[in-house]
Amino acid sequence: MQNEVETNEYSLVIYPGKDVMDMVLAERALFNETYNFRSRHFIKPQIVVTNFFASEGMEITLVRWLQRICSLEHGFTITLNNYSGYPTHTIFLRVFDATPVQQFVTQLNVMKDFIKTGPAGLFRRPHLPIVSKLSTGIYEQALSDYSHKLFHESFAVEELVLLKRKDPFDTFKTVQVFGLLPMGNDLFNKVA
């Protein structure tokens, strides 16, 4: 999809906890060394919840909507379980149970009339990329190797981060961090 004048690309992401972040960064470094691969772009390890396009003028409204949704949502746990790939370019960690992410995304339907979604709409298959933009040869070799590797780690999701960029050649910049209610906190439901 091409950007229109004054249109930004937005991405709502989850950053893993520090321990998992360190493991992913170590795995990326090991991948680079093992396959003599050098990524052209460094992206902080993240799980993309959804991405969309919206006009610059909608940003304040988007932030308000997302703040309202997040202020009513409880944090949740993400478990990363083993490796997979998108042929023929990306090796990633699978999200074991995407239900909390998918339930959150359904609440974003209120924004559908004011944003432009990508080809998949608001829904994505959540995953945490290890490397992307691989050549077919490196991808096939790495996927074969990674199909025998194990990874199983969990982390608490306490916030979501909204990023934006003006065009595909730009780097994403943070717009807003949205805190979620503490996990297991049902005090709000008892009062309401």
N, C-alpha and C positions, 0 to 999 in steps of 0.2 A: 504494500500500500504506500502510495507516495504522500509525503507531507504536503499540506496546503499552507498558504501564507498564514503566519501567526499560529500554527498548529504545533503542539509539542507531543512527543511520545512520553507516556507515563508508564511506570512499572511499579507495582506494589510487591514488595519482597519481604522475605524472612531471612534474617542472618542467623546462622547457627550459634549456639553458645561457644564460649572461648575454647573449651576442651575439644569440641567437635571441629571448630574452625581451625585449630592448630593441626588436627589430624588430617583434615582436607588439604591444608597448605603443604604439609609434609608429603602427602600422597601426590600432589601436583609436582613437587620438586623431584620426587622419585620417578614419576612418569617422564618428566623432562630429561632426566639423566639416563634412564633406561632406554628410551626411544630416541634420544638425541633430538628432542623436539623443543622448539622455542616458540611460545605463544606470542603473537603480535600484540595482544591486548591483555592486560592484567585486570581481572574482575574479581572483586572480593567474593569469596564463596557465599552463595545466596540461593534461595529457592524462590522462584518467581511465582507469586500467587496468581497474578493476572497482569496483562498490559493492554493499553488502549491509547487512542489519540484524542486530544481535546484542544480546543482553542485556548489561548493564553487567558482570555477573559473569563473562562470557566474555572480557572484554578482555585479561586477562593471558595467557590461553591463546592467543588470537588473535595477540598480539604474539610469543609464543614460536614459534608455527607459522611466522609470516611471517619471523621472524628466522632460523629454521633453513632455510627455503626460500631466502631471499636470500643466506645465507652460502655456499650451494653454487652460486649462479648467477653467471655472468660478466656484466659490463656489456655493453651493445650500443649500436648506433648507430640513431637515429631520423632518418629523412629526411622532412621536410615538403615536399609537392609540390603546389602550386596550391590553389585554393579550391573549395569546394563548399558545399552547404547542406542543412539539414533543413527541408522545407516545413512551415510558412511562417514560421519563427521564428529560425533560426540560420544564420549564415555562419561557416564554419570552414576551417582548413587541413587537408588530407588527410594521413594518415600513409601514405607510399608503400608500405612493406612492413610489415605488422602482425604478421608471423610471430613475431618475438621476444616481443612482448607476448602473443600468443595461446598460445605455448608456456609462458610463465610462468603464465598463468591456468589452464591445465590442471592445474598442480601444486596449485592451490588447492582441488581437488575433495576433498581430505582434510578440509576444513572444512565441507563441504556439510550434514552432519547437525546442525551446531551454529549455523548462520546461516540467515537468510531472505534469499533473493535477490529481486531485482526481476523484472519480467515477462520480461526477456531472459535471466535466469539470471546466471551469473558473466561470460559473454562479452558484450563490447560492441564496437562498431566504433570503434577508437581514432581520435581527432581532436583538434585544438586549436582551441577556439572563439575567434573574433574578437569576435563579438557574438551575443547571444541575446535572447529575449523581444521580437523585432521585431514590428511590425504587419505585416499582409500586404502593404500597399502599399510600405512601406520594404523589406521582404524581397524582393519581386519586382523592384523597381528595383535594389537592391544586387546581387542575384544576377546580373542581366543585366550589370551593370558588372563585377563580379568574375569573371565567366566569361572575360573578356578579359585579366585581370591574371595575371602570372606570379609565382610564389614557389617557390624551391627552396633549402632550407637543411637542413643536418644538424647534429646535436649528439650527444655521447656521454651515455649514461644510466649514471650511476655509483651512483645510489641511487633508492629508492622511498620515498614518504612516506605514512604512514597518517594520515588525518584523520577526525574524528568530529564529529557534532552531535546534539543531543537531539531537535530537531524541524525541519521544513522552513523555519521562519522564523529559525532560529539561523544563525550563521556557523560554518563548519567551523574546528576547532582542531586543531593538530598533536598526534598521540598519540606517534608514533615515526618516526624516519628509519632506513631499513634500507640499509646499504651493500652493494654488489654486489662480487664479485671483479673485479680489474682485467681489462679486455678483453685477450684474447690471452694471458692468464696460464694456461699449462697445467701449471705446476709441481705443482699439487694432483693432477691426473690422473696424472702420472708417479710420484708418491709412493704414491698409492693403488693 
